[in-house]
Amino acid sequence: MPKSLSSVLSCIEHERLEFELIEVRTRGQYLTRLRSISRYEQAEWDRREREALSSLVDHELEHGCNG
């Protein structure tokens, strides 16, 4: 794959991973505004956020891409 095409694909993947992280954070914020959540639910949202952030950081380290 040509280097320029590879870097474009990396940026697209980076954007997707950023969007995933923003979506998880936003959904969690909306949920907590609607009602109180249990410790279990909070732990689950925290896990999802950590997972999304980890995927984004791993992508950045692997591809040298940061947006």
C-alpha positions as MATLAB code, in Angstrom:
seq = 'MPKSLSSVLSCIEHERLEFELIEVRTRGQYLTRLRSISRYEQAEWDRREREALSSLVDHELEHGCNG';
ca = [
       0.000    0.000    0.000;
       1.432    3.425   -0.881;
       2.602    5.369    2.142;
       0.237    8.308    1.480;
      -2.801    6.005    1.281;
      -1.718    4.281    4.487;
      -1.470    7.591    6.348;
      -4.927    8.628    5.131;
      -6.398    5.338    6.339;
      -4.696    5.801    9.701;
      -6.251    9.236   10.044;
      -9.690    7.848    9.231;
      -9.234    5.147   11.863;
      -7.997    7.763   14.330;
     -11.133    9.847   13.733;
     -13.335    6.781   14.245;
     -11.623    5.960   17.532;
     -11.878    9.577   18.707;
     -15.582    9.571   17.862;
     -16.051    6.333   19.835;
     -14.429    7.891   22.899;
     -16.517   11.060   22.629;
     -19.678    8.986   22.173;
     -18.995    6.885   25.281;
     -18.290    9.986   27.368;
     -21.358   11.830   26.073;
     -23.717    8.900   26.629;
     -22.425    8.492   30.162;
     -22.935   12.190   30.878;
     -26.481   12.132   29.492;
     -27.350    9.035   31.462;
     -26.165   10.542   34.741;
     -28.163   13.689   34.022;
     -31.314   11.652   33.472;
     -31.071    9.598   36.642;
     -28.806    8.328   39.349;
     -26.819    5.315   38.264;
     -25.715    2.374   40.342;
     -22.118    1.603   41.226;
     -22.252   -1.259   38.753;
     -23.429    1.044   35.957;
     -20.770    3.616   36.829;
     -18.098    0.932   36.780;
     -19.349   -0.239   33.377;
     -19.220    3.304   31.917;
     -15.750    3.776   33.374;
     -14.652    0.485   31.792;
     -16.080    1.494   28.410;
     -14.347    4.861   28.563;
     -10.994    3.293   29.524;
     -11.360    0.775   26.703;
     -12.132    3.474   24.112;
      -9.241    5.632   25.327;
      -6.881    2.663   25.310;
      -7.819    1.840   21.706;
      -7.150    5.422   20.669;
      -3.782    5.560   22.454;
      -2.758    2.173   21.032;
      -3.608    3.406   17.544;
      -1.571    6.575   18.047;
       1.440    4.597   19.263;
       1.195    2.013   16.500;
       0.700    4.429   13.606;
       2.270    7.628   14.883;
      -1.059    9.226   14.113;
      -2.670   11.869   16.301;
      -5.359   13.348   14.164;
];
